[in-house]
C-alpha cells in the first residue's frame, strides 16, 4: 500500500464531496469556495448550469480518487493506470502553478481564491508525484 497515493485519493474524494455540498447548499457555498459570483447568481436563480458543471467536476474527482486508490494498491489495477495517474499528477501540478499567475488578474474570482486553490492543487500534485514515483515500477 502506498501512503502518498492513499492520501491523494482521500484528498480528491474530500474535494469531490465539498463540490457536492455546493450543489446541495447552493449560492452560499459557491461563494464561500470562490466559484465566482456568476455561478452563485445562477444557483440562486435555479439554473441547472452550476449543477451540471459541478457534477462534472465531482465525477472527475471521484474517478481520480479511484485511480489513486488503484495505484496505492487498495483496489484492482485500473486500465491505463500509468498514463491516467501521470495525467492526474500533471493536471494538479500545472493547475497549481498556473493559478498563481492569475492572482493579479483573477478573471472574476478573488486573488485569495487563486492563491489558496493553487496552493491546494500544487500540494495535491506533489503528493501524487511522490506516490507515483514510489509505485511506478509496480504499475
C-alpha angles and dihedrals in degrees: 000000000000112000095199094055090043089055090045090053092050092048093051090048092050092051090047089052091050088053089053086054088057090055093048100040098034130193099010091056093044088053095045093051093045101247089148135260092269092061091045093051092047089051091050090052091053095248116162092216096089090047093050094047093044092045089055090052090048092053093047093049093048090050089050089051091053092050091050089050089050092049089048089057097244097115133025118293108272123217118278089006096164094048095043095046089047090051093047091050092048093047092052092046096045093045089049094051099040093048091065088063090058095059091092093042103032099180096221096325130090123264086239090058091054093045097049098037090048092049089049094048092046092051091047089051093050091049091051092045093053092047094045092050090052095051101032095108092051097051 
